[in-house]
Amino acid sequence: MNWQLFPGGRKLMLMPRKCLLFLSLLLLPLTWGRGAEPLQEMPFTIDGVTRTALVYAPASAKTKAAPLVFVFHGHGGDAQRAARMFHTETLWPEAIVVYLQGVPTPIPPTDVEGKQNGWQIRAGTFGDRDLKFFDAVFARMKQDYRVDGKRIYSTGHSNGGYFTLVLWLKRAEVFAAVAPSAAALVFNDPLTPKPVMHLSGEKDTLVAYARQQKAMETERRVNGCDTNGTAWDKGCTLYPSKGGTPVVTFIHPGGHGFDPAEPGLIVKFFKEHPAATAAK
């Protein structure tokens, strides 16, 4: 334990940063300040299976075109936890934010039997159940709200970051930009250039940092980025692209965990990158 001595002999225990973050996440409710609407749970039936999503939509989204952000939790997580981690609606209250709920998914080597919730990490697996789920949710958002077709985004951590990369591969026409965190997908099919923010911990051993470095190299090559980067924000490097599809990397000193700076950086990146044309 660390203690700070104050005048008068009083002592205050200083908690490690990770403990403070954990406690803050536990205490955060699913409704937020700044006049935010509560998160609404929506059911969807995909191939006979009930799936759910937590949706935040500002009241103005019924009459005014709003950005749309999809958020995917990590393996073993859930939509509620993702809402506490990312809290995108507190940072971008004008946007529609959708936290999707995964289902039991085998992810070797950590969950070979598939007892914990997750997402497909390759197109074509599990009957593309999660791609179908995304398609159904996206259709519902366009039906219920005025979605700005030039400002649709996806982000996710770990297994959710992998699925964000799958969406980039298979649904590129939908998104203005994507932001995978702690993920490193090997692409066997050609990618459509797209603005990307890749977030990674240099001590990550679950999704090895070396693998993520290779993934970031692929992203820069696909997007036609400059070899040399420039500072974009604290811990972030911007690799410009003449084609308008830059890559920003955020490298933090931690491991596989979600860094508390990530939500704000992701929203900043998304705001800077609307698409040139509306989603198909």
C-alpha positions as protocol buffer text, in pm:
chain_id: "A"
residue {
  index: 1
  type: MET
  ca { x: 0 y: 0 z: 0 }
}
residue {
  index: 2
  type: ASN
  ca { x: 114 y: 357 z: -68 }
}
residue {
  index: 3
  type: TRP
  ca { x: 37 y: 623 z: 193 }
}
residue {
  index: 4
  type: GLN
  ca { x: 53 y: 1002 z: 169 }
}
residue {
  index: 5
  type: LEU
  ca { x: 121 y: 1191 z: 493 }
}
residue {
  index: 6
  type: PHE
  ca { x: -84 y: 1509 z: 535 }
}
residue {
  index: 7
  type: PRO
  ca { x: -42 y: 1795 z: 786 }
}
residue {
  index: 8
  type: GLY
  ca { x: -167 y: 1694 z: 1129 }
}
residue {
  index: 9
  type: GLY
  ca { x: -43 y: 1340 z: 1095 }
}
residue {
  index: 10
  type: ARG
  ca { x: -337 y: 1214 z: 887 }
}
residue {
  index: 11
  type: LYS
  ca { x: -260 y: 949 z: 627 }
}
residue {
  index: 12
  type: LEU
  ca { x: -442 y: 887 z: 300 }
}
residue {
  index: 13
  type: MET
  ca { x: -394 y: 562 z: 111 }
}
residue {
  index: 14
  type: LEU
  ca { x: -302 y: 615 z: -253 }
}
residue {
  index: 15
  type: MET
  ca { x: -452 y: 346 z: -470 }
}
residue {
  index: 16
  type: PRO
  ca { x: -284 y: 223 z: -787 }
}
residue {
  index: 17
  type: ARG
  ca { x: -417 y: 368 z: -1114 }
}
residue {
  index: 18
  type: LYS
  ca { x: -557 y: 30 z: -1223 }
}
residue {
  index: 19
  type: CYS
  ca { x: -756 y: -5 z: -897 }
}
residue {
  index: 20
  type: LEU
  ca { x: -903 y: 343 z: -935 }
}
residue {
  index: 21
  type: LEU
  ca { x: -1003 y: 268 z: -1293 }
}
residue {
  index: 22
  type: PHE
  ca { x: -1165 y: -61 z: -1189 }
}
residue {
  index: 23
  type: LEU
  ca { x: -1364 y: 102 z: -910 }
}
residue {
  index: 24
  type: SER
  ca { x: -1475 y: 386 z: -1136 }
}
residue {
  index: 25
  type: LEU
  ca { x: -1602 y: 139 z: -1396 }
}
residue {
  index: 26
  type: LEU
  ca { x: -1799 y: -48 z: -1131 }
}
residue {
  index: 27
  type: LEU
  ca { x: -1959 y: 270 z: -1007 }
}
residue {
  index: 28
  type: LEU
  ca { x: -2056 y: 411 z: -1345 }
}
residue {
  index: 29
  type: PRO
  ca { x: -2427 y: 365 z: -1416 }
}
residue {
  index: 30
  type: LEU
  ca { x: -2579 y: 297 z: -1755 }
}
residue {
  index: 31
  type: THR
  ca { x: -2719 y: 648 z: -1773 }
}
residue {
  index: 32
  type: TRP
  ca { x: -2488 y: 943 z: -1797 }
}
residue {
  index: 33
  type: GLY
  ca { x: -2465 y: 1313 z: -1744 }
}
residue {
  index: 34
  type: ARG
  ca { x: -2502 y: 1596 z: -1993 }
}
residue {
  index: 35
  type: GLY
  ca { x: -2869 y: 1511 z: -2045 }
}
residue {
  index: 36
  type: ALA
  ca { x: -2800 y: 1171 z: -2201 }
}
residue {
  index: 37
  type: GLU
  ca { x: -3091 y: 939 z: -2268 }
}
residue {
  index: 38
  type: PRO
  ca { x: -3075 y: 598 z: -2094 }
}
residue {
  index: 39
  type: LEU
  ca { x: -2945 y: 298 z: -2280 }
}
residue {
  index: 40
  type: GLN
  ca { x: -3228 y: 92 z: -2429 }
}
residue {
  index: 41
  type: GLU
  ca { x: -3200 y: -284 z: -2473 }
}
residue {
  index: 42
  type: MET
  ca { x: -3322 y: -401 z: -2815 }
}
residue {
  index: 43
  type: PRO
  ca { x: -3382 y: -769 z: -2904 }
}
residue {
  index: 44
  type: PHE
  ca { x: -3303 y: -924 z: -3243 }
}
residue {
  index: 45
  type: THR
  ca { x: -3361 y: -1277 z: -3369 }
}
residue {
  index: 46
  type: ILE
  ca { x: -3073 y: -1415 z: -3577 }
}
residue {
  index: 47
  type: ASP
  ca { x: -3110 y: -1768 z: -3717 }
}
residue {
  index: 48
  type: GLY
  ca { x: -3355 y: -1848 z: -3437 }
}
residue {
  index: 49
  type: VAL
  ca { x: -3131 y: -1710 z: -3161 }
}
residue {
  index: 50
  type: THR
  ca { x: -3225 y: -1401 z: -2959 }
}
residue {
  index: 51
  type: ARG
  ca { x: -2950 y: -1139 z: -2960 }
}
residue {
  index: 52
  type: THR
  ca { x: -2953 y: -804 z: -2783 }
}
residue {
  index: 53
  type: ALA
  ca { x: -2795 y: -461 z: -2813 }
}
residue {
  index: 54
  type: LEU
  ca { x: -2783 y: -162 z: -2581 }
}
residue {
  index: 55
  type: VAL
  ca { x: -2866 y: 154 z: -2773 }
}
residue {
  index: 56
  type: TYR
  ca { x: -2816 y: 517 z: -2685 }
}
residue {
  index: 57
  type: ALA
  ca { x: -2992 y: 762 z: -2915 }
}
residue {
  index: 58
  type: PRO
  ca { x: -3021 y: 1136 z: -2857 }
}
residue {
  index: 59
  type: ALA
  ca { x: -3373 y: 1270 z: -2888 }
}
residue {
  index: 60
  type: SER
  ca { x: -3260 y: 1475 z: -3189 }
}
residue {
  index: 61
  type: ALA
  ca { x: -3174 y: 1156 z: -3384 }
}
residue {
  index: 62
  type: LYS
  ca { x: -3539 y: 1120 z: -3483 }
}
residue {
  index: 63
  type: THR
  ca { x: -3530 y: 1440 z: -3686 }
}
residue {
  index: 64
  type: LYS
  ca { x: -3163 y: 1531 z: -3736 }
}
residue {
  index: 65
  type: ALA
  ca { x: -2894 y: 1316 z: -3903 }
}
residue {
  index: 66
  type: ALA
  ca { x: -2672 y: 1169 z: -3631 }
}
residue {
  index: 67
  type: PRO
  ca { x: -2338 y: 985 z: -3634 }
}
residue {
  index: 68
  type: LEU
  ca { x: -2360 y: 612 z: -3555 }
}
residue {
  index: 69
  type: VAL
  ca { x: -2096 y: 424 z: -3353 }
}
residue {
  index: 70
  type: PHE
  ca { x: -2091 y: 47 z: -3304 }
}
residue {
  index: 71
  type: VAL
  ca { x: -1896 y: -85 z: -3002 }
}
residue {
  index: 72
  type: PHE
  ca { x: -1793 y: -449 z: -2942 }
}
residue {
  index: 73
  type: HIS
  ca { x: -1685 y: -592 z: -2607 }
}
residue {
  index: 74
  type: GLY
  ca { x: -1395 y: -831 z: -2557 }
}
residue {
  index: 75
  type: HIS
  ca { x: -1415 y: -1208 z: -2513 }
}
residue {
  index: 76
  type: GLY
  ca { x: -1578 y: -1287 z: -2181 }
}
residue {
  index: 77
  type: GLY
  ca { x: -1727 y: -939 z: -2161 }
}
residue {
  index: 78
  type: ASP
  ca { x: -2074 y: -804 z: -2225 }
}
residue {
  index: 79
  type: ALA
  ca { x: -2249 y: -499 z: -2362 }
}
residue {
  index: 80
  type: GLN
  ca { x: -2296 y: -341 z: -2018 }
}
residue {
  index: 81
  type: ARG
  ca { x: -1925 y: -362 z: -1944 }
}
residue {
  index: 82
  type: ALA
  ca { x: -1841 y: -217 z: -2286 }
}
residue {
  index: 83
  type: ALA
  ca { x: -2075 y: 75 z: -2214 }
}
residue {
  index: 84
  type: ARG
  ca { x: -1886 y: 146 z: -1893 }
}
residue {
  index: 85
  type: MET
  ca { x: -1545 y: 110 z: -2058 }
}
residue {
  index: 86
  type: PHE
  ca { x: -1607 y: 314 z: -2373 }
}
residue {
  index: 87
  type: HIS
  ca { x: -1887 y: 547 z: -2250 }
}
residue {
  index: 88
  type: THR
  ca { x: -1893 y: 690 z: -2602 }
}
residue {
  index: 89
  type: GLU
  ca { x: -2224 y: 870 z: -2551 }
}
residue {
  index: 90
  type: THR
  ca { x: -2074 y: 1085 z: -2275 }
}
residue {
  index: 91
  type: LEU
  ca { x: -1800 y: 1198 z: -2513 }
}
residue {
  index: 92
  type: TRP
  ca { x: -2021 y: 1233 z: -2821 }
}
residue {
  index: 93
  type: PRO
  ca { x: -2379 y: 1286 z: -2700 }
}
residue {
  index: 94
  type: GLU
  ca { x: -2495 y: 1383 z: -3049 }
}
residue {
  index: 95
  type: ALA
  ca { x: -2415 y: 1032 z: -3179 }
}
residue {
  index: 96
  type: ILE
  ca { x: -2620 y: 715 z: -3176 }
}
residue {
  index: 97
  type: VAL
  ca { x: -2413 y: 453 z: -2990 }
}
residue {
  index: 98
  type: VAL
  ca { x: -2478 y: 79 z: -3006 }
}
residue {
  index: 99
  type: TYR
  ca { x: -2316 y: -172 z: -2771 }
}
residue {
  index: 100
  type: LEU
  ca { x: -2378 y: -519 z: -2911 }
}
residue {
  index: 101
  type: GLN
  ca { x: -2393 y: -835 z: -2700 }
}
residue {
  index: 102
  type: GLY
  ca { x: -2188 y: -1138 z: -2803 }
}
residue {
  index: 103
  type: VAL
  ca { x: -2275 y: -1505 z: -2746 }
}
residue {
  index: 104
  type: PRO
  ca { x: -2068 y: -1806 z: -2628 }
}
residue {
  index: 105
  type: THR
  ca { x: -1775 y: -1841 z: -2866 }
}
residue {
  index: 106
  type: PRO
  ca { x: -1470 y: -2070 z: -2857 }
}
residue {
  index: 107
  type: ILE
  ca { x: -1150 y: -1866 z: -2874 }
}
residue {
  index: 108
  type: PRO
  ca { x: -834 y: -2080 z: -2838 }
}
residue {
  index: 109
  type: PRO
  ca { x: -634 y: -2098 z: -2624 }
}
residue {
  index: 110
  type: THR
  ca { x: -823 y: -1907 z: -2353 }
}
residue {
  index: 111
  type: ASP
  ca { x: -1170 y: -2058 z: -2405 }
}
residue {
  index: 112
  type: VAL
  ca { x: -1153 y: -2371 z: -2619 }
}
residue {
  index: 113
  type: GLU
  ca { x: -1497 y: -2491 z: -2505 }
}
residue {
  index: 114
  type: GLY
  ca { x: -1667 y: -2162 z: -2589 }
}
residue {
  index: 115
  type: LYS
  ca { x: -1820 y: -2090 z: -2250 }
}
residue {
  index: 116
  type: GLN
  ca { x: -1774 y: -1713 z: -2268 }
}
residue {
  index: 117
  type: ASN
  ca { x: -1934 y: -1449 z: -2487 }
}
residue {
  index: 118
  type: GLY
  ca { x: -1750 y: -1328 z: -2794 }
}
residue {
  index: 119
  type: TRP
  ca { x: -1743 y: -1270 z: -3169 }
}
residue {
  index: 120
  type: GLN
  ca { x: -1632 y: -1446 z: -3483 }
}
residue {
  index: 121
  type: ILE
  ca { x: -1278 y: -1348 z: -3574 }
}
residue {
  index: 122
  type: ARG
  ca { x: -1294 y: -1462 z: -3936 }
}
residue {
  index: 123
  type: ALA
  ca { x: -1554 y: -1425 z: -4206 }
}
residue {
  index: 124
  type: GLY
  ca { x: -1742 y: -1747 z: -4277 }
}
residue {
  index: 125
  type: THR
  ca { x: -1715 y: -1900 z: -3930 }
}
residue {
  index: 126
  type: PHE
  ca { x: -2021 y: -1982 z: -3717 }
}
residue {
  index: 127
  type: GLY
  ca { x: -2242 y: -1925 z: -4019 }
}
residue {
  index: 128
  type: ASP
  ca { x: -2146 y: -1556 z: -4010 }
}
residue {
  index: 129
  type: ARG
  ca { x: -2391 y: -1519 z: -3723 }
}
residue {
  index: 130
  type: ASP
  ca { x: -2227 y: -1197 z: -3597 }
}
residue {
  index: 131
  type: LEU
  ca { x: -2217 y: -1037 z: -3941 }
}
residue {
  index: 132
  type: LYS
  ca { x: -2587 y: -1117 z: -3972 }
}
residue {
  index: 133
  type: PHE
  ca { x: -2644 y: -966 z: -3627 }
}
residue {
  index: 134
  type: PHE
  ca { x: -2461 y: -650 z: -3727 }
}
residue {
  index: 135
  type: ASP
  ca { x: -2664 y: -626 z: -4050 }
}
residue {
  index: 136
  type: ALA
  ca { x: -2990 y: -656 z: -3857 }
}
residue {
  index: 137
  type: VAL
  ca { x: -2891 y: -393 z: -3601 }
}
residue {
  index: 138
  type: PHE
  ca { x: -2768 y: -154 z: -3869 }
}
residue {
  index: 139
  type: ALA
  ca { x: -3095 y: -191 z: -4059 }
}
residue {
  index: 140
  type: ARG
  ca { x: -3292 y: -120 z: -3741 }
}
residue {
  index: 141
  type: MET
  ca { x: -3089 y: 194 z: -3667 }
}
residue {
  index: 142
  type: LYS
  ca { x: -3160 y: 327 z: -4017 }
}
residue {
  index: 143
  type: GLN
  ca { x: -3527 y: 241 z: -3973 }
}
residue {
  index: 144
  type: ASP
  ca { x: -3570 y: 404 z: -3631 }
}
residue {
  index: 145
  type: TYR
  ca { x: -3338 y: 705 z: -3660 }
}
residue {
  index: 146
  type: ARG
  ca { x: -3192 y: 950 z: -3908 }
}
residue {
  index: 147
  type: VAL
  ca { x: -2843 y: 806 z: -3946 }
}
residue {
  index: 148
  type: ASP
  ca { x: -2574 y: 1021 z: -4107 }
}
residue {
  index: 149
  type: GLY
  ca { x: -2447 y: 786 z: -4376 }
}
residue {
  index: 150
  type: LYS
  ca { x: -2112 y: 966 z: -4389 }
}
residue {
  index: 151
  type: ARG
  ca { x: -2041 y: 917 z: -4018 }
}
residue {
  index: 152
  type: ILE
  ca { x: -2071 y: 548 z: -3928 }
}
residue {
  index: 153
  type: TYR
  ca { x: -1795 y: 389 z: -3720 }
}
residue {
  index: 154
  type: SER
  ca { x: -1689 y: 70 z: -3542 }
}
residue {
  index: 155
  type: THR
  ca { x: -1461 y: 9 z: -3247 }
}
residue {
  index: 156
  type: GLY
  ca { x: -1395 y: -274 z: -3005 }
}
residue {
  index: 157
  type: HIS
  ca { x: -1138 y: -414 z: -2765 }
}
residue {
  index: 158
  type: SER
  ca { x: -958 y: -748 z: -2799 }
}
residue {
  index: 159
  type: ASN
  ca { x: -1207 y: -996 z: -2949 }
}
residue {
  index: 160
  type: GLY
  ca { x: -1429 y: -695 z: -3021 }
}
residue {
  index: 161
  type: GLY
  ca { x: -1135 y: -534 z: -3199 }
}
residue {
  index: 162
  type: TYR
  ca { x: -1096 y: -846 z: -3411 }
}
residue {
  index: 163
  type: PHE
  ca { x: -1461 y: -829 z: -3510 }
}
residue {
  index: 164
  type: THR
  ca { x: -1420 y: -461 z: -3597 }
}
residue {
  index: 165
  type: LEU
  ca { x: -1147 y: -571 z: -3838 }
}
residue {
  index: 166
  type: VAL
  ca { x: -1380 y: -838 z: -3980 }
}
residue {
  index: 167
  type: LEU
  ca { x: -1636 y: -562 z: -4041 }
}
residue {
  index: 168
  type: TRP
  ca { x: -1373 y: -355 z: -4217 }
}
residue {
  index: 169
  type: LEU
  ca { x: -1300 y: -652 z: -4440 }
}
residue {
  index: 170
  type: LYS
  ca { x: -1661 y: -754 z: -4515 }
}
residue {
  index: 171
  type: ARG
  ca { x: -1863 y: -432 z: -4468 }
}
residue {
  index: 172
  type: ALA
  ca { x: -1614 y: -164 z: -4572 }
}
residue {
  index: 173
  type: GLU
  ca { x: -1879 y: 27 z: -4767 }
}
residue {
  index: 174
  type: VAL
  ca { x: -2065 y: 102 z: -4444 }
}
residue {
  index: 175
  type: PHE
  ca { x: -1792 y: 269 z: -4239 }
}
residue {
  index: 176
  type: ALA
  ca { x: -1618 y: 604 z: -4248 }
}
residue {
  index: 177
  type: ALA
  ca { x: -1344 y: 478 z: -4013 }
}
residue {
  index: 178
  type: VAL
  ca { x: -1266 y: 198 z: -3767 }
}
residue {
  index: 179
  type: ALA
  ca { x: -1069 y: 174 z: -3440 }
}
residue {
  index: 180
  type: PRO
  ca { x: -958 y: -174 z: -3327 }
}
residue {
  index: 181
  type: SER
  ca { x: -797 y: -203 z: -2983 }
}
residue {
  index: 182
  type: ALA
  ca { x: -563 y: -490 z: -2883 }
}
residue {
  index: 183
  type: ALA
  ca { x: -630 y: -689 z: -3201 }
}
residue {
  index: 184
  type: ALA
  ca { x: -421 y: -820 z: -3492 }
}
residue {
  index: 185
  type: LEU
  ca { x: -612 y: -988 z: -3771 }
}
residue {
  index: 186
  type: VAL
  ca { x: -435 y: -1155 z: -4064 }
}
residue {
  index: 187
  type: PHE
  ca { x: -612 y: -1047 z: -4381 }
}
residue {
  index: 188
  type: ASN
  ca { x: -641 y: -1303 z: -4659 }
}
residue {
  index: 189
  type: ASP
  ca { x: -876 y: -1095 z: -4873 }
}
residue {
  index: 190
  type: PRO
  ca { x: -805 y: -751 z: -5020 }
}
residue {
  index: 191
  type: LEU
  ca { x: -893 y: -461 z: -4794 }
}
residue {
  index: 192
  type: THR
  ca { x: -1062 y: -138 z: -4892 }
}
residue {
  index: 193
  type: PRO
  ca { x: -851 y: 160 z: -4776 }
}
residue {
  index: 194
  type: LYS
  ca { x: -1017 y: 313 z: -4472 }
}
residue {
  index: 195
  type: PRO
  ca { x: -906 y: 557 z: -4197 }
}
residue {
  index: 196
  type: VAL
  ca { x: -791 y: 342 z: -3905 }
}
residue {
  index: 197
  type: MET
  ca { x: -692 y: 406 z: -3547 }
}
residue {
  index: 198
  type: HIS
  ca { x: -507 y: 108 z: -3397 }
}
residue {
  index: 199
  type: LEU
  ca { x: -467 y: 106 z: -3017 }
}
residue {
  index: 200
  type: SER
  ca { x: -216 y: -127 z: -2854 }
}
residue {
  index: 201
  type: GLY
  ca { x: -24 y: -197 z: -2532 }
}
residue {
  index: 202
  type: GLU
  ca { x: 348 y: -256 z: -2583 }
}
residue {
  index: 203
  type: LYS
  ca { x: 348 y: -518 z: -2305 }
}
residue {
  index: 204
  type: ASP
  ca { x: 51 y: -710 z: -2449 }
}
residue {
  index: 205
  type: THR
  ca { x: 121 y: -1084 z: -2436 }
}
residue {
  index: 206
  type: LEU
  ca { x: -231 y: -1212 z: -2507 }
}
residue {
  index: 207
  type: VAL
  ca { x: -238 y: -1052 z: -2851 }
}
residue {
  index: 208
  type: ALA
  ca { x: 136 y: -1015 z: -2884 }
}
residue {
  index: 209
  type: TYR
  ca { x: 253 y: -661 z: -2947 }
}
residue {
  index: 210
  type: ALA
  ca { x: 480 y: -788 z: -3227 }
}
residue {
  index: 211
  type: ARG
  ca { x: 173 y: -927 z: -3406 }
}
residue {
  index: 212
  type: GLN
  ca { x: -6 y: -598 z: -3365 }
}
residue {
  index: 213
  type: GLN
  ca { x: 294 y: -414 z: -3506 }
}
residue {
  index: 214
  type: LYS
  ca { x: 270 y: -630 z: -3819 }
}
residue {
  index: 215
  type: ALA
  ca { x: -103 y: -559 z: -3838 }
}
residue {
  index: 216
  type: MET
  ca { x: -36 y: -185 z: -3817 }
}
residue {
  index: 217
  type: GLU
  ca { x: 224 y: -216 z: -4093 }
}
residue {
  index: 218
  type: THR
  ca { x: -38 y: -387 z: -4310 }
}
residue {
  index: 219
  type: GLU
  ca { x: -291 y: -114 z: -4233 }
}
residue {
  index: 220
  type: ARG
  ca { x: -44 y: 157 z: -4334 }
}
residue {
  index: 221
  type: ARG
  ca { x: 48 y: -26 z: -4654 }
}
residue {
  index: 222
  type: VAL
  ca { x: -316 y: -83 z: -4753 }
}
residue {
  index: 223
  type: ASN
  ca { x: -398 y: 282 z: -4685 }
}
residue {
  index: 224
  type: GLY
  ca { x: -98 y: 413 z: -4878 }
}
residue {
  index: 225
  type: CYS
  ca { x: 41 y: 595 z: -4576 }
}
residue {
  index: 226
  type: ASP
  ca { x: 366 y: 785 z: -4546 }
}
residue {
  index: 227
  type: THR
  ca { x: 653 y: 593 z: -4390 }
}
residue {
  index: 228
  type: ASN
  ca { x: 721 y: 858 z: -4128 }
}
residue {
  index: 229
  type: GLY
  ca { x: 459 y: 962 z: -3881 }
}
residue {
  index: 230
  type: THR
  ca { x: 394 y: 1282 z: -3687 }
}
residue {
  index: 231
  type: ALA
  ca { x: 255 y: 1345 z: -3340 }
}
residue {
  index: 232
  type: TRP
  ca { x: -126 y: 1349 z: -3328 }
}
residue {
  index: 233
  type: ASP
  ca { x: -202 y: 1334 z: -2955 }
}
residue {
  index: 234
  type: LYS
  ca { x: -30 y: 1205 z: -2643 }
}
residue {
  index: 235
  type: GLY
  ca { x: 106 y: 858 z: -2725 }
}
residue {
  index: 236
  type: CYS
  ca { x: -36 y: 880 z: -3077 }
}
residue {
  index: 237
  type: THR
  ca { x: 135 y: 887 z: -3417 }
}
residue {
  index: 238
  type: LEU
  ca { x: -38 y: 997 z: -3738 }
}
residue {
  index: 239
  type: TYR
  ca { x: 65 y: 839 z: -4068 }
}
residue {
  index: 240
  type: PRO
  ca { x: -85 y: 1062 z: -4341 }
}
residue {
  index: 241
  type: SER
  ca { x: -218 y: 922 z: -4665 }
}
residue {
  index: 242
  type: LYS
  ca { x: -253 y: 1104 z: -4997 }
}
residue {
  index: 243
  type: GLY
  ca { x: -572 y: 904 z: -5051 }
}
residue {
  index: 244
  type: GLY
  ca { x: -732 y: 1048 z: -4739 }
}
residue {
  index: 245
  type: THR
  ca { x: -711 y: 722 z: -4542 }
}
residue {
  index: 246
  type: PRO
  ca { x: -460 y: 788 z: -4265 }
}
residue {
  index: 247
  type: VAL
  ca { x: -360 y: 551 z: -3987 }
}
residue {
  index: 248
  type: VAL
  ca { x: -323 y: 672 z: -3629 }
}
residue {
  index: 249
  type: THR
  ca { x: -153 y: 446 z: -3376 }
}
residue {
  index: 250
  type: PHE
  ca { x: -188 y: 480 z: -2999 }
}
residue {
  index: 251
  type: ILE
  ca { x: 79 y: 283 z: -2816 }
}
residue {
  index: 252
  type: HIS
  ca { x: 49 y: 280 z: -2437 }
}
residue {
  index: 253
  type: PRO
  ca { x: 296 y: 125 z: -2190 }
}
residue {
  index: 254
  type: GLY
  ca { x: 52 y: -132 z: -2053 }
}
residue {
  index: 255
  type: GLY
  ca { x: -48 y: -484 z: -2149 }
}
residue {
  index: 256
  type: HIS
  ca { x: -370 y: -622 z: -2295 }
}
residue {
  index: 257
  type: GLY
  ca { x: -593 y: -406 z: -2078 }
}
residue {
  index: 258
  type: PHE
  ca { x: -802 y: -115 z: -2200 }
}
residue {
  index: 259
  type: ASP
  ca { x: -622 y: 212 z: -2137 }
}
residue {
  index: 260
  type: PRO
  ca { x: -846 y: 487 z: -1989 }
}
residue {
  index: 261
  type: ALA
  ca { x: -727 y: 734 z: -2254 }
}
residue {
  index: 262
  type: GLU
  ca { x: -870 y: 524 z: -2538 }
}
residue {
  index: 263
  type: PRO
  ca { x: -1237 y: 636 z: -2538 }
}
residue {
  index: 264
  type: GLY
  ca { x: -1154 y: 1003 z: -2584 }
}
residue {
  index: 265
  type: LEU
  ca { x: -892 y: 936 z: -2849 }
}
residue {
  index: 266
  type: ILE
  ca { x: -1128 y: 712 z: -3046 }
}
residue {
  index: 267
  type: VAL
  ca { x: -1404 y: 973 z: -3047 }
}
residue {
  index: 268
  type: LYS
  ca { x: -1157 y: 1244 z: -3149 }
}
residue {
  index: 269
  type: PHE
  ca { x: -1038 y: 1027 z: -3440 }
}
residue {
  index: 270
  type: PHE
  ca { x: -1390 y: 945 z: -3554 }
}
residue {
  index: 271
  type: LYS
  ca { x: -1496 y: 1310 z: -3546 }
}
residue {
  index: 272
  type: GLU
  ca { x: -1204 y: 1399 z: -3773 }
}
residue {
  index: 273
  type: HIS
  ca { x: -1294 y: 1141 z: -4036 }
}
residue {
  index: 274
  type: PRO
  ca { x: -1636 y: 1155 z: -4203 }
}
residue {
  index: 275
  type: ALA
  ca { x: -1665 y: 958 z: -4526 }
}
residue {
  index: 276
  type: ALA
  ca { x: -1659 y: 1132 z: -4863 }
}
residue {
  index: 277
  type: THR
  ca { x: -1980 y: 953 z: -4967 }
}
residue {
  index: 278
  type: ALA
  ca { x: -2271 y: 811 z: -4769 }
}
residue {
  index: 279
  type: ALA
  ca { x: -2280 y: 443 z: -4673 }
}
residue {
  index: 280
  type: LYS
  ca { x: -2447 y: 207 z: -4919 }
}
